[in-house]
């Protein structure tokens, strides 16, 4: 099998992830802050270490500014519902995933407006397009760091600078970038950054988090037991407890900690260089295939480690089926939970086929994918 669906979820996971998860499941883990002795202290220490590793990866000094969640979708909802009030306006982009699009659409019924910055052909908008969309009542800029469809990288540092100049918080969806590209919260200065553990970080599903600037004041999505200040009827205001009610996913967070350790040891710059080289080669070779249309930026340095394409008039689902059935190549076909992005690409009617790489993808595997697509295109021609 050749796995090219890493933008959906990474496979294989980082070395040590399965072992870390298994260790928790086999030998037990008490509830952090809820169990006495070593049985409870061990998981608490494990979770702190995972939080600390994530903060280090983000170049951030205080681990308590990292809220651990079930993934990017929860993190984005936490930010959107925790910050916005009726009468507020949001600037977002035409490349957002449904994890942003659907909450904003729902919040519109609560009196919140939003403006989508256009992204023609799935390309990144300029900083000035964000500036032009600002209004006096703009409360938030919500921006994906890299489109999960076109792969386009958006100007994080530039938009963060604009946001701070305008006094408007910036929420970044780093689902496709954290672990795969350098992201530095201290340097780039986003106010909020949502991420998942199971994509670029190479960890288990059901893990992720939200980086939160200490100046940002959010309301939690849910309230309940935190293992701290249990005598009080009020939710503890201390971070991260304020946002982390309920028993945490200790096995998943153990796996995430192991994954982040691997990513840090391998080096994000090394990972980025490997994936960029694969994408550059794919872009070059796919451009020479008659009948194959590639969407998004033409240069590898302007995109994350993924490519969306179509083959002639073939239904993307048919292409994906042939790739898996005839060549053992796993891709992702359809609309990728991002209809706004497909509308920008002009692929809203049928979707596209997406290939996405990881640190473990080889040049030989991408070459086999190109040959397979060439054969499929030739038969369709």
Phi and psi in degrees as a GROMACS rama.xvg file:
@    title "Ramachandran Plot"
@    xaxis  label "Phi"
@    yaxis  label "Psi"
@TYPE xy
-112.058  116.723  UNK-2
-98.9265  112.421  UNK-3
-126.46  46.3171  UNK-4
-128.346  37.5106  UNK-5
-72.0056  -18.1311  UNK-6
-71.894  -19.5412  UNK-7
-85.4613  -53.4652  UNK-8
-160.592  142.424  UNK-9
-73.2556  144.69  UNK-10
-157.985  131.86  UNK-11
-71.8065  166.491  UNK-12
-76.3136  167.575  UNK-13
-62.9131  147.152  UNK-14
-55.1495  135.468  UNK-15
97.4359  -15.4446  UNK-16
-67.1515  -53.0022  UNK-17
-60.0976  -38.8161  UNK-18
-65.3431  -41.1273  UNK-19
-66.4633  -41.5786  UNK-20
-64.0774  -46.7681  UNK-21
-61.3399  -37.6731  UNK-22
-59.2434  -43.1303  UNK-23
-65.3648  -44.4112  UNK-24
-70.4555  -36.0492  UNK-25
-80.3986  -35.5513  UNK-26
-108.697  -0.193253  UNK-27
85.8628  152.805  UNK-28
-153.093  116.294  UNK-29
-72.0894  172.082  UNK-30
-75.3532  122.743  UNK-31
-57.0956  126.886  UNK-32
77.3493  2.00157  UNK-33
-122.577  -17.4891  UNK-34
-115.737  149.399  UNK-35
-84.1346  155.894  UNK-36
68.9012  -159.123  UNK-37
-64.8938  -28.2374  UNK-38
-62.4794  -33.8131  UNK-39
-94.0873  -31.464  UNK-40
-68.804  -34.8551  UNK-41
-59.7783  -52.3787  UNK-42
-61.3843  -37.8823  UNK-43
-61.4424  -42.7041  UNK-44
-65.4684  -41.6743  UNK-45
-60.3546  -45.2498  UNK-46
-65.713  -40.3844  UNK-47
-62.2768  -41.965  UNK-48
-63.3602  -39.9411  UNK-49
-63.4424  -44.1408  UNK-50
-61.8793  -41.0691  UNK-51
-65.9806  -41.485  UNK-52
-64.2255  -39.3771  UNK-53
-64.4737  -42.9969  UNK-54
-61.3289  -42.7633  UNK-55
-62.5758  -43.4256  UNK-56
-59.672  -35.496  UNK-57
-85.0525  0.344783  UNK-58
69.1399  30.2194  UNK-59
-115.25  139.499  UNK-60
-79.3394  -35.2822  UNK-61
-103.845  107.474  UNK-62
-63.0596  -22.8165  UNK-63
-71.2265  -8.16377  UNK-64
-85.9239  2.89985  UNK-65
-104.181  111.323  UNK-66
-91.5142  126.784  UNK-67
-89.9748  132.068  UNK-68
-134.557  -174.242  UNK-69
-80.9281  -6.58898  UNK-70
152.078  -176.64  UNK-71
-65.3392  -36.0337  UNK-72
-61.6089  -47.5445  UNK-73
-62.415  -42.7438  UNK-74
-60.4299  -43.7875  UNK-75
-66.1606  -41.3641  UNK-76
-63.8344  -40.9755  UNK-77
-57.0088  -45.4726  UNK-78
-66.9441  -45.918  UNK-79
-69.3422  -49.6037  UNK-80
-75.8123  -25.0126  UNK-81
-82.2521  -15.613  UNK-82
-109.977  -37.9296  UNK-83
-86.759  146.452  UNK-84
-131.828  159.7  UNK-85
-52.8633  136.158  UNK-86
95.6782  -11.4091  UNK-87
-78.0989  156.527  UNK-88
-123.763  141.185  UNK-89
-120.975  135.256  UNK-90
-99.2802  124.777  UNK-91
-135.278  -169.12  UNK-92
-124.401  165.717  UNK-93
-82.2753  11.4221  UNK-94
-112.864  7.57568  UNK-95
-70.6151  147.547  UNK-96
-72.5161  161.229  UNK-97
-60.6058  -19.1873  UNK-98
-65.4498  -18.6747  UNK-99
-106.977  -43.0434  UNK-100
-61.0804  -44.8202  UNK-101
-71.0422  -44.1145  UNK-102
-59.2609  -42.1439  UNK-103
-63.7654  -39.7244  UNK-104
-63.9418  -40.5721  UNK-105
-66.5069  -42.0229  UNK-106
-66.8468  -23.1065  UNK-107
-59.7989  -33.2684  UNK-108
-69.6458  -14.247  UNK-109
-100.955  13.8379  UNK-110
90.3445  19.9551  UNK-111
-106.449  132.173  UNK-112
-102.755  155.112  UNK-113
-144.365  150.058  UNK-114
-118.273  129.783  UNK-115
-94.07  119.128  UNK-116
-71.8459  124.407  UNK-117
-63.4761  147.734  UNK-118
-134.698  71.0518  UNK-119
-54.8724  135.987  UNK-120
60.5961  20.9177  UNK-121
73.7715  17.0605  UNK-122
-90.7097  162.633  UNK-123
-72.0395  134.856  UNK-124
-75.5427  158.839  UNK-125
-82.2849  161.985  UNK-126
-55.8276  -38.7748  UNK-127
-65.4833  -25.89  UNK-128
-66.2272  -35.7721  UNK-129
-68.3393  -42.2546  UNK-130
-60.3329  -42.6397  UNK-131
-65.6818  -23.7828  UNK-132
-86.297  -10.6675  UNK-133
-67.3731  145.229  UNK-134
-127.926  167.303  UNK-135
-58.6549  -29.4616  UNK-136
-100.148  15.3578  UNK-137
-66.3343  123.1  UNK-138
-105.488  -17.5353  UNK-139
-159.92  143.997  UNK-140
-108.781  123.552  UNK-141
-116.349  118.567  UNK-142
-139.412  131.205  UNK-143
-74.1009  140.906  UNK-144
-76.97  -38.3718  UNK-145
-143.482  130.908  UNK-146
-64.2287  135.592  UNK-147
-81.0787  1.93012  UNK-148
-113.914  -60.5341  UNK-149
-82.6078  -18.4159  UNK-150
81.9045  -5.57561  UNK-151
-58.7619  133.174  UNK-152
-88.5933  128.743  UNK-153
-95.2874  155.253  UNK-154
-77.8797  80.9614  UNK-155
-57.2294  -54.6865  UNK-156
-62.2169  -40.3372  UNK-157
-67.0818  -42.8191  UNK-158
-71.5829  -34.6951  UNK-159
-62.7234  -39.727  UNK-160
-63.4518  -44.3028  UNK-161
-61.6008  -43.3776  UNK-162
-61.0245  -43.6287  UNK-163
-69.7993  -35.7156  UNK-164
-62.5014  -39.3074  UNK-165
-85.6389  -8.37998  UNK-166
71.8356  30.9994  UNK-167
-118.687  127.859  UNK-168
-62.5284  147.561  UNK-169
-113.555  125.163  UNK-170
-105.784  124.389  UNK-171
-113.561  130.977  UNK-172
-93.8333  102.701  UNK-173
-100.956  29.3642  UNK-174
-57.1664  -38.0821  UNK-175
-94.7601  0.989805  UNK-176
-123.392  -36.1452  UNK-177
-64.7929  123.791  UNK-178
97.9598  -25.717  UNK-179
-104.733  -23.3093  UNK-180
-135.111  154.232  UNK-181
-64.0378  123.071  UNK-182
-130.788  121.714  UNK-183
-128.864  109.95  UNK-184
-65.7942  -35.3111  UNK-185
-70.2137  -35.0616  UNK-186
-83.0482  -48.0871  UNK-187
-81.3549  -24.531  UNK-188
62.0748  42.6567  UNK-189
-70.7115  153.589  UNK-190
-82.1376  -34.1189  UNK-191
-140.982  137.004  UNK-192
-141.149  115.366  UNK-193
-95.1836  142.411  UNK-194
-148.431  160.988  UNK-195
-114.172  157.439  UNK-196
-92.2934  -13.898  UNK-197
-102.471  5.28962  UNK-198
-107.637  -105.799  UNK-199
-62.2143  -24.1637  UNK-200
-80.1917  -11.5453  UNK-201
66.6401  27.3895  UNK-202
-105.293  -168.718  UNK-203
-75.3436  155.631  UNK-204
-66.1473  158.314  UNK-205
80.7909  17.021  UNK-206
-131.51  156.092  UNK-207
165.951  -162.847  UNK-208
-176.218  179.687  UNK-209
-136.174  115.949  UNK-210
-76.4103  135.535  UNK-211
-134.594  116.879  UNK-212
-56.6298  136.922  UNK-213
-60.719  -19.2738  UNK-214
-81.1849  -11.8979  UNK-215
-83.0857  132.868  UNK-216
-111.89  108.448  UNK-217
-112.895  153.808  UNK-218
-93.0989  141.104  UNK-219
-70.3938  154.449  UNK-220
-76.386  -32.8883  UNK-221
-142.251  158.196  UNK-222
-128.958  152.574  UNK-223
164.681  -152.293  UNK-224
-69.1827  135.25  UNK-225
-124.064  -7.6653  UNK-226
79.3666  5.92714  UNK-227
-135.115  147.346  UNK-228
48.5605  42.9653  UNK-229
-66.0959  -16.1529  UNK-230
-76.1125  -12.8465  UNK-231
-96.6943  141.734  UNK-232
-78.2576  -13.3929  UNK-233
-92.8073  145.316  UNK-234
-64.1357  129.351  UNK-235
-58.2695  134.835  UNK-236
-84.3816  -8.89157  UNK-237
-66.5404  137.983  UNK-238
-85.5277  143.252  UNK-239
-90.3418  2.41498  UNK-240
-56.4565  -33.3887  UNK-241
-54.8701  -28.4415  UNK-242
-113.194  3.12218  UNK-243
-124.315  63.0576  UNK-244
-80.8337  148.759  UNK-245
93.8454  162.906  UNK-246
-67.1271  125.789  UNK-247
-73.6251  161.124  UNK-248
-81.2782  77.3316  UNK-249
-60.7642  -47.2566  UNK-250
-59.7996  -41.8456  UNK-251
-63.4721  -41.7789  UNK-252
-70.4389  -29.1082  UNK-253
-63.337  -44.5475  UNK-254
-64.2899  -39.379  UNK-255
-64.3978  -40.8274  UNK-256
-60.2213  -41.9599  UNK-257
-64.7746  -38.4773  UNK-258
-66.1449  -44.5697  UNK-259
-64.4697  -36.9336  UNK-260
-60.3157  -42.9765  UNK-261
-64.0578  -46.8503  UNK-262
-59.9249  -43.4222  UNK-263
-64.8897  -39.6889  UNK-264
-68.6044  -43.1973  UNK-265
-65.0792  -39.1484  UNK-266
98.5475  121.798  UNK-267
-63.0009  -36.7092  UNK-268
-62.8552  -38.947  UNK-269
-66.3617  -44.4161  UNK-270
-60.8586  -45.5233  UNK-271
-61.1057  -42.7647  UNK-272
-61.9793  -40.852  UNK-273
-64.2937  -49.002  UNK-274
-68.669  -37.5545  UNK-275
-63.7776  -39.3352  UNK-276
-63.9098  -40.9056  UNK-277
-63.7912  -43.6336  UNK-278
-67.3715  -39.2707  UNK-279
-60.4666  -43.3765  UNK-280
-66.936  -41.5624  UNK-281
-61.3628  -45.2045  UNK-282
-59.5864  -43.3929  UNK-283
-64.0987  -46.7424  UNK-284
-74.8135  -36.6403  UNK-285
-68.973  -30.7875  UNK-286
-62.6452  -23.6428  UNK-287
-92.3294  4.19195  UNK-288
-94.1059  116.786  UNK-289
-60.8669  134.466  UNK-290
88.379  -7.21987  UNK-291
-99.7924  124.515  UNK-292
-107.412  122.762  UNK-293
-104.898  135.564  UNK-294
-105.172  156.879  UNK-295
91.9851  -169.457  UNK-296
-57.8534  146.602  UNK-297
-87.0471  -14.2554  UNK-298
-109.462  135.062  UNK-299
-61.267  -33.7849  UNK-300
-70.12  -11.7339  UNK-301
-98.349  6.4587  UNK-302
-140.458  161.265  UNK-303
-77.9546  -174.046  UNK-304
-82.6534  53.7095  UNK-305
-150.89  156.187  UNK-306
-140.121  131.963  UNK-307
-107.328  139.689  UNK-308
-151.654  167.976  UNK-309
-135.301  154.921  UNK-310
-115.388  105.943  UNK-311
51.8149  -134.584  UNK-312
-98.9298  9.89334  UNK-313
-65.6413  142.501  UNK-314
-65.0381  133.033  UNK-315
-54.7605  -34.3353  UNK-316
-63.706  -35.064  UNK-317
-68.2011  -40.5102  UNK-318
-63.2006  -45.5898  UNK-319
-62.1674  -39.2701  UNK-320
-63.0402  -44.9369  UNK-321
-65.1386  -40.4441  UNK-322
-60.1834  -42.6875  UNK-323
-75.8674  -46.1653  UNK-324
-69.3883  -44.1883  UNK-325
-93.4687  -22.9048  UNK-326
-127.334  -6.21059  UNK-327
69.2082  29.0978  UNK-328
-107.589  122.216  UNK-329
-95.0811  121.582  UNK-330
-128.725  -171.105  UNK-331
-129.896  125.907  UNK-332
-118.685  151.901  UNK-333
120.076  -135.279  UNK-334
-114.607  -1.41309  UNK-335
55.5959  29.8972  UNK-336
55.8454  32.8418  UNK-337
-147.008  64.8042  UNK-338
-63.0459  -30.2982  UNK-339
-59.9111  -42.7912  UNK-340
-65.1622  -41.9041  UNK-341
-66.3279  -33.2991  UNK-342
-62.2422  -40.8687  UNK-343
-64.7979  -35.4285  UNK-344
-79.7094  -16.7795  UNK-345
81.6733  22.4419  UNK-346
-115.594  22.1731  UNK-347
-67.2549  -24.7669  UNK-348
-74.8624  -36.8881  UNK-349
-128.248  -11.2955  UNK-350
83.1675  -155.212  UNK-351
-158.43  169.685  UNK-352
-100.183  129.977  UNK-353
-115.583  130.641  UNK-354
-110.907  132.654  UNK-355
-141.642  139.487  UNK-356
-106.067  173.884  UNK-357
-143.655  177.602  UNK-358
-61.329  -18.8462  UNK-359
-98.3038  -3.92469  UNK-360
-71.9966  138.876  UNK-361
-106.6  161.117  UNK-362
-62.3593  -36.9581  UNK-363
-60.2727  -39.2526  UNK-364
-67.1661  -41.369  UNK-365
-68.6358  -34.9041  UNK-366
-63.9584  -40.0422  UNK-367
-63.9815  -36.5845  UNK-368
-64.7447  -41.242  UNK-369
-63.6002  -44.1191  UNK-370
-62.7069  -40.0918  UNK-371
-63.9508  -44.0674  UNK-372
-65.2259  -36.4539  UNK-373
-62.2865  -41.924  UNK-374
-68.0708  -41.1102  UNK-375
-63.9507  -42.5607  UNK-376
-65.2485  -39.2824  UNK-377
-64.3153  -40.6228  UNK-378
-68.801  -31.5785  UNK-379
-79.8472  -19.5363  UNK-380
